[in-house]
Amino acid sequence: MQNIKKNTQKSFLVAIECPKCAKQSEHSAARVNKKKTLICPFCNALFLPPETHSRPAVFSLKK
């Protein structure tokens, strides 16, 4: 029997613009949705995600 590694957790990235240097970098969608502090990889500034990205997507399966 062959062991197959299951990839149960997928990492989704969101592009966020740094308020200090204005460069875009990718951050974890889960971290952005939880309003966690982000760090810019270019200028090392700490910042909170903007309000427009802080709400998680809501999908409905009802017809």
NUDO-207585 format. One line per field, with one value per atom (N, C-alpha, C, O, CB): residue number from 1; residue in three letters; z, x, y; atom name. Coordinates in Angstrom, 1 decimal. Glycine has a CB too. Layout:
<nodes>
i: c(NUM:...)
aa: c(ALA:...)
up: c(Z:...)
east: c(X:...)
north: c(Y:...)
at: c(CA:...)
</nodes>
This chain:
<nodes>
i: c(1:1:1:1:1:2:2:2:2:2:3:3:3:3:3:4:4:4:4:4:5:5:5:5:5:6:6:6:6:6:7:7:7:7:7:8:8:8:8:8:9:9:9:9:9:10:10:10:10:10:11:11:11:11:11:12:12:12:12:12:13:13:13:13:13:14:14:14:14:14:15:15:15:15:15:16:16:16:16:16:17:17:17:17:17:18:18:18:18:18:19:19:19:19:19:20:20:20:20:20:21:21:21:21:21:22:22:22:22:22:23:23:23:23:23:24:24:24:24:24:25:25:25:25:25:26:26:26:26:26:27:27:27:27:27:28:28:28:28:28:29:29:29:29:29:30:30:30:30:30:31:31:31:31:31:32:32:32:32:32:33:33:33:33:33:34:34:34:34:34:35:35:35:35:35:36:36:36:36:36:37:37:37:37:37:38:38:38:38:38:39:39:39:39:39:40:40:40:40:40:41:41:41:41:41:42:42:42:42:42:43:43:43:43:43:44:44:44:44:44:45:45:45:45:45:46:46:46:46:46:47:47:47:47:47:48:48:48:48:48:49:49:49:49:49:50:50:50:50:50:51:51:51:51:51:52:52:52:52:52:53:53:53:53:53:54:54:54:54:54:55:55:55:55:55:56:56:56:56:56:57:57:57:57:57:58:58:58:58:58:59:59:59:59:59:60:60:60:60:60:61:61:61:61:61:62:62:62:62:62:63:63:63:63:63)
aa: c(MET:MET:MET:MET:MET:GLN:GLN:GLN:GLN:GLN:ASN:ASN:ASN:ASN:ASN:ILE:ILE:ILE:ILE:ILE:LYS:LYS:LYS:LYS:LYS:LYS:LYS:LYS:LYS:LYS:ASN:ASN:ASN:ASN:ASN:THR:THR:THR:THR:THR:GLN:GLN:GLN:GLN:GLN:LYS:LYS:LYS:LYS:LYS:SER:SER:SER:SER:SER:PHE:PHE:PHE:PHE:PHE:LEU:LEU:LEU:LEU:LEU:VAL:VAL:VAL:VAL:VAL:ALA:ALA:ALA:ALA:ALA:ILE:ILE:ILE:ILE:ILE:GLU:GLU:GLU:GLU:GLU:CYS:CYS:CYS:CYS:CYS:PRO:PRO:PRO:PRO:PRO:LYS:LYS:LYS:LYS:LYS:CYS:CYS:CYS:CYS:CYS:ALA:ALA:ALA:ALA:ALA:LYS:LYS:LYS:LYS:LYS:GLN:GLN:GLN:GLN:GLN:SER:SER:SER:SER:SER:GLU:GLU:GLU:GLU:GLU:HIS:HIS:HIS:HIS:HIS:SER:SER:SER:SER:SER:ALA:ALA:ALA:ALA:ALA:ALA:ALA:ALA:ALA:ALA:ARG:ARG:ARG:ARG:ARG:VAL:VAL:VAL:VAL:VAL:ASN:ASN:ASN:ASN:ASN:LYS:LYS:LYS:LYS:LYS:LYS:LYS:LYS:LYS:LYS:LYS:LYS:LYS:LYS:LYS:THR:THR:THR:THR:THR:LEU:LEU:LEU:LEU:LEU:ILE:ILE:ILE:ILE:ILE:CYS:CYS:CYS:CYS:CYS:PRO:PRO:PRO:PRO:PRO:PHE:PHE:PHE:PHE:PHE:CYS:CYS:CYS:CYS:CYS:ASN:ASN:ASN:ASN:ASN:ALA:ALA:ALA:ALA:ALA:LEU:LEU:LEU:LEU:LEU:PHE:PHE:PHE:PHE:PHE:LEU:LEU:LEU:LEU:LEU:PRO:PRO:PRO:PRO:PRO:PRO:PRO:PRO:PRO:PRO:GLU:GLU:GLU:GLU:GLU:THR:THR:THR:THR:THR:HIS:HIS:HIS:HIS:HIS:SER:SER:SER:SER:SER:ARG:ARG:ARG:ARG:ARG:PRO:PRO:PRO:PRO:PRO:ALA:ALA:ALA:ALA:ALA:VAL:VAL:VAL:VAL:VAL:PHE:PHE:PHE:PHE:PHE:SER:SER:SER:SER:SER:LEU:LEU:LEU:LEU:LEU:LYS:LYS:LYS:LYS:LYS:LYS:LYS:LYS:LYS:LYS)
up: c(0.0:0.0:0.0:0.8:1.2:-0.9:-1.0:-0.1:-0.1:-2.5:0.6:1.4:0.6:-0.1:2.6:0.6:-0.2:0.8:1.6:-1.2:0.6:1.5:1.1:-0.1:1.5:2.0:1.8:2.0:3.1:2.6:1.1:1.2:1.7:0.8:-0.1:3.0:3.5:3.6:3.5:4.8:3.9:4.1:2.9:2.6:5.4:2.2:1.1:1.5:2.3:-0.1:1.0:1.3:0.2:-0.9:1.5:0.6:-0.4:-0.1:1.1:-0.3:-1.1:-0.9:-1.5:-2.4:-1.6:-0.8:-1.2:-1.4:-0.5:-0.2:-2.5:-2.7:-2.0:-2.2:-4.3:-1.1:-0.3:-0.6:-0.7:1.2:-0.7:-0.9:0.4:1.3:-1.8:0.6:1.8:1.8:0.9:1.9:3.0:3.1:3.1:2.9:4.3:3.4:3.6:2.2:1.8:4.6:1.6:0.4:-0.9:-2.0:0.4:-0.8:-1.9:-2.8:-3.9:-2.7:-2.3:-3.1:-2.7:-1.5:-2.9:-3.7:-3.4:-3.0:-3.6:-4.5:-2.0:-1.6:-1.2:-0.9:-0.4:-1.3:-1.0:0.4:1.0:-2.0:1.0:2.4:2.5:1.6:3.3:3.5:3.7:3.9:4.6:5.0:3.2:3.2:4.6:5.1:2.2:5.3:6.7:7.6:8.5:7.2:7.4:8.3:8.0:8.9:8.1:6.8:6.4:6.9:7.4:4.8:6.8:7.3:8.8:9.3:6.8:9.5:11.0:11.5:12.7:11.6:10.5:10.8:11.7:12.6:11.6:11.3:12.0:11.4:10.3:11.8:12.2:11.7:10.6:10.7:12.9:9.5:8.4:8.3:8.9:7.0:7.7:7.6:6.1:5.4:8.4:5.7:4.3:4.1:4.8:3.9:3.1:2.9:2.2:2.2:2.0:1.8:1.1:2.1:2.1:0.0:2.9:3.8:5.3:6.2:3.6:5.6:7.0:7.8:9.1:7.6:7.2:8.0:8.5:7.7:7.1:9.7:10.2:10.0:10.2:11.7:9.5:9.2:9.3:9.2:7.8:9.5:9.5:8.1:7.3:10.5:7.7:6.4:6.3:7.3:6.1:5.1:4.9:5.1:5.0:3.4:5.4:5.7:4.5:4.7:6.1:3.3:2.1:2.0:1.4:0.8:2.5:2.5:3.7:3.8:2.1:4.7:6.0:6.1:7.1:7.1:5.2:5.3:4.5:3.3:4.9:5.0:4.2:3.2:3.4:5.2:2.2:1.2:1.7:2.4:-0.1:1.4:1.9:0.7:-0.2:2.7:0.7:-0.4:0.1:1.2:-1.1:-0.7:-0.4:-1.4:-2.6:-0.3:-0.9:-1.7:-1.9:-2.6:-1.2:-1.4:-1.6:-3.0:-3.6:-0.5:-3.5:-4.8:-4.8:-5.8:-5.7)
east: c(0.8:0.0:0.9:1.8:-1.0:0.6:1.4:0.9:-0.3:1.4:1.8:1.4:1.3:2.3:2.4:0.2:0.0:-0.2:-1.1:-1.2:0.6:0.5:-0.7:-0.8:1.9:-1.6:-2.7:-2.4:-1.9:-3.9:-2.8:-2.6:-4.0:-4.7:-2.1:-4.2:-5.5:-5.6:-6.7:-5.8:-4.5:-4.6:-4.0:-2.8:-3.9:-4.8:-4.3:-4.0:-4.7:-5.2:-2.9:-2.5:-3.0:-2.6:-1.0:-3.8:-4.3:-3.6:-3.6:-5.9:-3.1:-2.4:-3.2:-4.0:-1.1:-3.1:-3.7:-2.7:-1.8:-4.8:-2.7:-1.8:-2.2:-3.4:-1.6:-1.4:-1.7:-0.6:0.6:-1.8:-1.0:-0.1:0.4:-0.4:-0.7:1.7:2.3:1.9:2.1:3.8:1.4:1.1:2.3:2.2:0.2:3.5:4.7:5.5:5.8:5.6:5.7:6.5:5.7:6.2:7.6:4.4:3.5:3.8:3.3:3.4:4.6:4.9:3.9:3.5:6.4:3.5:2.6:3.4:4.4:1.7:2.8:3.4:2.2:1.1:4.4:2.5:1.5:1.5:2.6:1.6:0.3:0.2:-0.9:-1.8:-0.2:-0.9:-1.9:-3.3:-3.5:-1.5:-4.2:-5.6:-6.2:-7.0:-6.5:-5.8:-6.3:-5.8:-6.6:-5.9:-4.6:-4.0:-4.6:-4.9:-2.5:-4.9:-5.6:-7.0:-7.4:-5.6:-7.7:-9.1:-9.2:-10.2:-9.8:-8.2:-8.2:-7.7:-7.6:-7.4:-7.4:-6.8:-5.5:-5.4:-7.9:-4.7:-3.4:-2.4:-2.6:-2.8:-1.4:-0.3:0.5:0.9:0.6:0.7:1.5:2.8:2.9:0.7:3.8:5.1:5.5:5.3:6.2:5.9:6.3:7.7:8.6:6.3:7.9:9.2:10.2:11.4:9.0:9.7:10.6:11.2:12.4:9.9:10.3:10.8:10.7:11.0:10.0:10.2:10.1:9.1:9.2:11.4:8.2:7.2:6.1:5.7:6.6:5.6:4.4:3.2:3.1:4.6:2.1:0.9:-0.3:-0.1:0.9:-1.5:-2.7:-3.3:-3.1:-3.7:-4.0:-4.6:-5.7:-6.3:-5.1:-5.9:-7.0:-8.4:-8.5:-6.9:-9.4:-10.7:-11.4:-12.2:-11.6:-11.0:-11.6:-11.2:-12.0:-11.2:-10.1:-9.7:-9.9:-9.6:-8.2:-10.5:-10.6:-11.9:-12.0:-10.7:-12.8:-14.0:-13.8:-13.5:-15.3:-14.1:-13.9:-15.1:-16.2:-13.9:-14.8:-15.8:-16.9:-16.5:-15.2:-18.1:-19.2:-19.9:-20.3:-20.3:-20.0:-20.6:-21.8:-21.8:-19.6:-22.9:-24.1:-24.3:-24.2:-25.3:-24.7:-25.0:-26.5:-26.9:-24.4:-27.3:-28.7:-29.1:-28.5:-29.5:-30.2:-30.6:-32.0:-32.5:-30.8)
north: c(-1.2:0.0:1.2:1.3:0.0:2.2:3.4:4.5:4.8:3.8:5.1:6.3:7.5:7.9:6.5:8.2:9.4:10.6:10.5:9.3:11.6:12.7:13.6:14.0:13.6:13.8:14.6:16.1:16.5:14.2:16.9:18.4:18.9:19.4:19.0:18.9:19.3:20.8:21.3:18.6:21.5:22.9:23.6:23.4:23.4:24.4:25.2:26.6:27.2:25.1:27.1:28.5:29.4:29.3:28.6:30.4:31.3:32.7:33.1:31.5:33.3:34.6:35.7:35.6:34.5:36.9:38.1:39.2:39.3:38.6:39.9:41.0:42.3:42.7:41.3:42.8:44.0:45.0:44.7:43.6:46.3:47.3:47.9:48.2:48.4:48.1:48.7:50.2:50.9:48.4:50.7:52.1:53.0:54.2:52.3:52.4:53.2:53.4:54.5:52.6:52.2:52.2:52.0:52.2:51.2:51.7:51.5:50.3:50.3:52.8:49.4:48.2:47.1:47.0:47.7:46.3:45.2:43.9:43.6:44.9:43.2:41.9:41.0:41.4:42.1:39.7:38.7:38.3:38.0:37.5:38.2:37.8:36.7:36.7:39.0:35.9:34.9:35.5:36.4:34.1:34.9:35.4:35.2:36.1:34.7:34.2:33.9:35.0:35.5:32.5:35.4:36.4:37.8:38.6:36.5:38.1:39.3:39.4:40.4:39.5:38.2:38.2:38.3:38.8:36.9:37.9:38.0:39.3:39.6:36.9:40.2:41.6:41.5:42.3:42.4:40.6:40.5:41.5:42.0:39.0:41.8:42.7:42.1:40.9:43.2:42.9:42.4:43.1:44.2:42.6:42.5:43.1:43.2:42.2:42.4:44.4:44.6:44.0:44.3:46.1:43.1:42.5:43.4:43.1:41.2:44.6:45.5:46.5:46.8:46.2:47.2:48.2:47.8:48.6:49.5:46.6:46.1:46.9:46.8:46.0:47.5:48.3:47.4:46.4:49.4:47.6:46.8:47.6:48.8:46.5:47.0:47.6:46.7:45.4:48.3:47.2:46.4:46.4:47.3:47.0:45.3:45.2:46.3:46.6:43.8:46.8:47.7:47.1:45.9:48.3:47.9:47.4:46.7:45.8:48.6:47.0:46.4:44.9:44.1:47.1:44.5:43.1:42.3:41.2:43.1:43.0:42.3:41.4:40.6:43.4:41.5:40.7:39.4:39.6:41.4:38.3:37.0:36.9:37.4:35.8:36.2:35.9:35.0:34.0:35.4:35.3:34.4:33.8:34.5:35.3:32.5:31.8:31.1:30.5:30.8:31.0:30.3:29.2:29.4:31.3:28.1:26.9:26.7:25.8:25.6:27.6:27.5:27.9:28.8:28.4:27.3:27.6:28.3:28.6:26.3)
at: c(N:CA:C:O:CB:N:CA:C:O:CB:N:CA:C:O:CB:N:CA:C:O:CB:N:CA:C:O:CB:N:CA:C:O:CB:N:CA:C:O:CB:N:CA:C:O:CB:N:CA:C:O:CB:N:CA:C:O:CB:N:CA:C:O:CB:N:CA:C:O:CB:N:CA:C:O:CB:N:CA:C:O:CB:N:CA:C:O:CB:N:CA:C:O:CB:N:CA:C:O:CB:N:CA:C:O:CB:N:CA:C:O:CB:N:CA:C:O:CB:N:CA:C:O:CB:N:CA:C:O:CB:N:CA:C:O:CB:N:CA:C:O:CB:N:CA:C:O:CB:N:CA:C:O:CB:N:CA:C:O:CB:N:CA:C:O:CB:N:CA:C:O:CB:N:CA:C:O:CB:N:CA:C:O:CB:N:CA:C:O:CB:N:CA:C:O:CB:N:CA:C:O:CB:N:CA:C:O:CB:N:CA:C:O:CB:N:CA:C:O:CB:N:CA:C:O:CB:N:CA:C:O:CB:N:CA:C:O:CB:N:CA:C:O:CB:N:CA:C:O:CB:N:CA:C:O:CB:N:CA:C:O:CB:N:CA:C:O:CB:N:CA:C:O:CB:N:CA:C:O:CB:N:CA:C:O:CB:N:CA:C:O:CB:N:CA:C:O:CB:N:CA:C:O:CB:N:CA:C:O:CB:N:CA:C:O:CB:N:CA:C:O:CB:N:CA:C:O:CB:N:CA:C:O:CB:N:CA:C:O:CB:N:CA:C:O:CB:N:CA:C:O:CB:N:CA:C:O:CB:N:CA:C:O:CB:N:CA:C:O:CB:N:CA:C:O:CB)
</nodes>
